[in-house]
Amino acid sequence: MTRQKKSRSTGNNGQRHLPAAEARKLRQPKEETKKKGAGKKSGSRNAIVEQNTQQQAGHSGPKDPRTGSKKPIALVAEPAITPQLKPDLQPKARLSKATVPALTAAEELAMIENDTLLQQLLERVENNEVLTGKDAKYFNAKTARMEHLLEQLGLAEQTDIADDDDPLAQFERIDWRKSILGDED
């Protein structure tokens, strides 16, 4: 099938296209009407105002549109009036940082002894495991704090007793020079 190009012509059945000059002749002219006035005539502001013969009670007459406001205008700027503030504007409540209630040494020692993680790490150390990372830091910090608290409370064990059983340690502690010579020289 051959391709047929579409055309823009309307063909025999369509309406005939009229030239612009013929179309203008066929069109009916619009009725020319006078525009309706939307305001006062020009120059009405400066025209002399007619005075009405009828004056109402309490009115001196119609108002002259040429006169403006009768409100007096200050020629010198007046200082702005500021409302007086109360001098006592300090807050009634004072803010302070939240503090953790201080524990006594006995309470802190009880907390360390009941620490489950520390107990698990103690078991691992007793089984000759080497602790690393956070576990080692936690274990060292808690045991050091526990020793400090035991010293504070006077519950620390005497380590000198174990040294007395060792004869070599006793031998090293003795200063033979003093005993032999008797002088500190």
Summary of the structure (lengths in Angstrom):
residues: 185
radius of gyration: 56.6
end to end distance: 134.1
largest distance: 152.3
contacts: 207
relative contact order: 0.04
helix: 36%
strand: 0%
